[in-house]
Amino acid sequence: MKRLYPYLKPYLGRMTWGLIIKFTGTIMDLLLPWILSYLIDEIVPLRDMRLIIFWGVMMALCAVAALVTNVVANRMASWVAQHTTENIRHDLFQKISYLSCKQIDEYTIPSLEARLTTDTYNIHQLVGRMQRLGVRAPILLLGGILITLMLDWALALVLISLLPLIGILVYFVSKRGVPMYATLQKKVDAMVRTVRENASGVRVIRALSKGEYEKDRFKDVNSEVVYWEKKAGITMSLTNPMMNLLLNGGLTAVVVVGAWRVNYGLMQTGAILAFLTYFTIILNAMLSITRMFVMFSRGSASAQRIAEVLDTPEDLAETQEDAKPSLYHIEFDHVSFSYQKKESNVEDITFRLKRGETLGIIGATGSGKSTLMSLLMRLYDADSGGVFIDGRPIASIPAGELHRKFGVTFQNDVLFADTIYENIDFGRGLPEEQIRRAAECAQAMEFINGLEDGFQHKLTSRGTNLSGGQKQRLLVARALAGNPEILILDDSSSALDYRTDSLLRRALRENYRDTTTVIIAQRVSSILHADHILVIEEGREIGYGTHEQLLESCEVYREISHSQMGGAFT
């Protein structure tokens, strides 16, 4: 909870005024029963209508003041909660945006989504409720006890005797409830992950008629959430009936003892009426405090989860290594890497590319092709070996400068719910001429011109209103639009026909001659004209050279080429 203080600090002045206003309103609430008692016991027996009216008006003024001050204070509390949560959500989103891929893998995307939504909502509730009830309930409780002591100490002792029992009850219930809410949030993470997978894979689910299977899978994770929410809710809700039992039992004792004392002339009727009202106020204050404990339990668990992300140390820190003279634009020097740090995903990979050269990478699914590009862009750090650009270790290049060198299409890339123009520009503010040139090179102008609104055509989320080939061409256009030094095309032509793929490669050679290009492909035809071709299998290099050299020296490449193109290029 300490991590929450910096976000509340800018609003301490507003919170202080809100608490003062809330305090004033609460005092007005406490005055009402006392005035009623005074009116019944002291004023009514005098039969003076002017005094009765005066004290009646005072009660009305106190009621109006309590109403107005509580409304104003609640609005101020909501404003503080809103802006505090907004700032937390902003910083959390910013932190998530700069987490390394390794850290995102550790947290998982569904968990980060839940922290950004459910957990920040719990913080909003916590900040708002603590301001609204955190002042009012304790003042009503303590103020009510003090006034009842002044009214009649004997009856007040009946109430005070219950407080240790209530304290013990709240302590043990909260001790069990807080860990349950932490577990509940983990179960919510699992449910979010399942929903996310179903939403993104809905076409596959329908195509394979796995709707019932996915319903059962969601039912399982949903049942887990329900179970833990019910368990935590039942545990925390024990406070309400138990406190009602204790306080109503105390109220019964007050009525019995009070009646006995009135009967013997030890206290007046108005005092016992006021005492019963204060007892009800104290009862409600205690119930409010228990609700605060429930909210605090959920909020503290969520605050801890948010703090874990915000306090995550920088993973890919910039180093101060010196550059070395080099003739090559890109160098991989005996690079090895493992995601789980158990067995290598890529091992001892070495290659060098001069500026403007093209490297083709081919291999079976899961052989480590995309991992090499993740290491080149420093989405992960290599476990051993070195990756260099223009002789500079990539760890010594600032992240912004490094990533501006690249234009990339990933294997599972994303189009956003925006216009075609904005999807290609991607917030970079590029000139329209540059965007059109990229679209033409990517062979996208043919279908863009066929749309009624052209570049202003609105795409749905993930570009589901386009064909696979159209999406890939837009993604290539996005990569080319920034005139990158290094172009990475990760399986970006799998949905293109051979003619379009050929035209794309020709346009790249003619218009981006100074751009060093890395093409990851499943088709030999996409890389056979590359200056260098890397063949990898299970993370190891099994062939490196030109198409002709590999046909002679690499059996795996020769088999792939023959199976795809027969004897056309062999």
HELIX and SHEET records of a PDB file:
HELIX    1   1 LYS A    2  LEU A    4  5                                   3    
HELIX    2   2 TYR A    5  LEU A    8  1                                   4    
HELIX    3   3 LYS A    9  TYR A   11  5                                   3    
HELIX    4   4 LEU A   12  TYR A   38  1                                  27    
HELIX    5   5 LEU A   39  ILE A   43  3                                   5    
HELIX    6   6 VAL A   44  LEU A   46  5                                   3    
HELIX    7   7 MET A   49  SER A   97  1                                  49    
HELIX    8   8 CYS A  101  TYR A  107  1                                   7    
HELIX    9   9 ILE A  109  ALA A  114  1                                   6    
HELIX   10  10 ARG A  115  ASP A  119  3                                   5    
HELIX   11  11 THR A  120  LEU A  151  1                                  32    
HELIX   12  12 TRP A  153  ILE A  160  1                                   8    
HELIX   13  13 LEU A  163  SER A  200  1                                  38    
HELIX   14  14 VAL A  202  ALA A  207  1                                   6    
HELIX   15  15 GLY A  211  SER A  237  1                                  27    
HELIX   16  16 THR A  239  ASN A  263  1                                  25    
HELIX   17  17 THR A  269  LEU A  310  1                                  42    
HELIX   18  18 LYS A  369  LEU A  376  1                                   8    
HELIX   19  19 ILE A  394  SER A  396  5                                   3    
HELIX   20  20 ALA A  399  ARG A  404  1                                   6    
HELIX   21  21 ILE A  420  ASP A  425  1                                   6    
HELIX   22  22 GLU A  432  CYS A  441  1                                  10    
HELIX   23  23 MET A  445  ASN A  449  1                                   5    
HELIX   24  24 GLY A  454  GLN A  456  5                                   3    
HELIX   25  25 SER A  461  GLY A  463  5                                   3    
HELIX   26  26 GLY A  468  ALA A  481  1                                  14    
HELIX   27  27 TYR A  498  ASN A  511  1                                  14    
HELIX   28  28 VAL A  524  SER A  526  5                                   3    
HELIX   29  29 HIS A  547  SER A  553  1                                   7    
HELIX   30  30 GLU A  555  MET A  565  1                                  11    
SHEET    1   A 4 VAL A 346  LEU A 353  0                                        
SHEET    2   A 4 ILE A 330  PHE A 337 -1                                        
SHEET    3   A 4 SER A 384  ILE A 389 -1                                        
SHEET    4   A 4 ARG A 392  PRO A 393 -1                                        
SHEET    1   B 6 PHE A 406  THR A 409  0                                        
SHEET    2   B 6 ILE A 486  ASP A 490  1                                        
SHEET    3   B 6 THR A 516  ILE A 520  1                                        
SHEET    4   B 6 THR A 358  GLY A 363  1                                        
SHEET    5   B 6 HIS A 532  GLU A 537  1                                        
SHEET    6   B 6 ARG A 540  GLY A 545 -1                                        
END                                                                             
